[in-house]
Amino acid sequence: MKNKFAVCLNCMDGRVHLPVIQWIKENYEVEYVDLITEPGIDGILADFNSDINDIINKLEISVDKHESKYIFIGGHYDCLGHPVDNENHKKDVMVAVERIKNIKSSCKVIGLWISDEFSVEKITEI
């Protein structure tokens, strides 16, 4: 049975939204993807000193009200909000996935990497 919603915690960079939404819809049976965006969100979520209460409040609306079963976290090439190299982005995505999984254990949490060609790659799923 197709899930109606998934949610993606993604950078605000408009270049990554459509590729990520299309990839999610093609690879996971969902109709809609809620987006929660912040500049460099993978870096924010990977930094345990960051206040992520606002992000979690938004995430809870998607999970509790839209019944999202999948949470995606994206990091991308050429991110101005979190200007680190690609390998550090990928590490931050993995840390962010673990952090969100600890908060929303009932959901599948998937980490994505968006390349310089705006292709989407799954780098972890728990």
Summary of the structure (lengths in Angstrom):
residues: 126
radius of gyration: 13.0
end to end distance: 20.7
largest distance: 39.6
contacts: 428
relative contact order: 0.22
helix: 38%
strand: 29%
